[in-house]
Amino acid sequence: MTAELTREIARCKQQLKRQEEEQGRAGLTLRMVRVVLCIYLLSGRADLAVACVGAFQRKRKRPGDAVALPDIVQWYESWPLGDLLTLGDPENEYDKRVKAEAERFISEFSTAAWVCQVNYDKRVAVPTLTLVQRHQRELVRRGLPASHALSSSAAGVDGQGGRPGRYMRLWAQRFRRRWNLTYGRLPNRSDLPAEELHAKATGVRPCKAASDKGAVAFFRWIDWAGQQVTLFQKDIAWINLDETSLQRDYADGKGTAVRRAWYRCNAGPTRRRPKRGNITLIALSSPHAEVQARLPQFFVGNRFLFSKRSLEAIEADVPSNLHFWRRQSSWNSTEVMLEVLDEVARVMASFPDKQPCLIMDSASMHYNKRVCLRAAFLGLWIIIIPSQTTGHLQPLDLQTFSCLKQHLRRKSIEAAVASDADAGTGSVVAAVICCKRFHDKP
C-alpha cells in the first residue's frame, strides 16, 4: 500500500512538473518552441513569432485566452546560445527540418501580409491563381522548393477556361483557414450613391430558358444551308458573330480578402471605385483554322475611351486583323454592322472556294433591312439564332467571352499589384494578424 502511494505521489509530481514546463512554453512542445525561436532568429520580428505561437496553439486546440502569450524576447535571451547557433546554421537533419518549417511559416506570413496590403492599398481581392503564384515566389526567394502539385495545378489554368485547378482551390481554402482570411468581394465604398447601389443590387438577370421549337428551327436552317451550298460546288464557312461589353477595369471581383471581423482593429478595406465607361468587342469565330486566322476582330469605343494619342501609341503593335474603331458611341449599331460586313467580305474574298455564312442572334442591329440588303449584295449568308436560345447555341457566348473576361480580370489584377513593395512590415498588418482574432477559430 505504501509503495503504491509513493508511486502515485511521484507520478503526480512529474505531471505537475510537465504542466509547469508546458505552461512556461505557452502550451507548446519543445520542437514548436524551437520553430518559434528560429522564426524570431531569421526574421528579427517578435510579432511574427507570436503569430506562430497562436498558430501552434490552434493546432493543439489551445485557445489564445486559455494560455498566456509568451515574451519572445525573454525566451530568446534565456535560451542556450549554442542551441540558437545551431538553429541559425543547422548541421543535422532534425535542425534542418525545424529551420525549413520556420522558413515556410515566414513565407506564408509574408503572403498573407501581402494579401492584406493589396486589400487595403490597391482595394482589390486577390484571385486564387495570383495568390498561389505569390506564395511560390516567396518559397523560391527563401531557398525552399516550390510545390510541384501547386505548380502543375497552376499550369493547367489556361487550358480550363481560366478556372484554377482543384488542388489549387483546396490549397487556397486551407491557406485562408489558417490565416483567418475569406473568399469574396470587398465591400462597396460608402460614398457611392444609394440609387446606383440599389440599381446594381436589383438588376434583373436575363432568362436562360431555351425554346425547343426555336432550337429545332435553327438546326433545320443549318441543314438547309449545308444542302444549298453544294449547288454552288463550294464548302460552307460557318462564322459566328456576336458582341460583348468590356469594362475599363476588371480588378473588381471575388478573391482572397481580410474578414470583416478584423475591422474592429482598424478601418477595413473597401472595393476601389471602378473606372466608368465600357467598350464593345465585336468578335467573329469560325471552326475553320485558315479562316479564323484571317477573320477581323473589332473594338468599338467612343472618343473619350479611345483618344487619338492612345490609338497612335499602339498602332505599331496591333495585328492586322485587330481593329480599333473610334466612334461617337461605344455601342454597336447598324452603321457599325455595315462596316463589319464589308470587312468580312473583304477577308472572305481570299477564299473563293468557301461560302461564308454568318450566324448571329436576333438583335435589332443584326437583323434589319439595311443589314440584310448589304449582306445579300456582298454574297454573305445569314442565319439568325432564335431568341432565348443564344446561351445554348452561340459558341461565343458558350465558351469564349467568359474565358476572355476572366483572363482580362487576371491581367488587370496582376497589373494592379505589380508595383507593390514587399509586404510584411506594415504596422496595420502586424496589428491585425497578432490580434486576438488570430487565435480564435474562423
Summary of the structure (lengths in Angstrom):
residues: 442
radius of gyration: 31.0
end to end distance: 50.8
largest distance: 113.9
contacts: 1269
relative contact order: 0.12
helix: 55%
strand: 12%
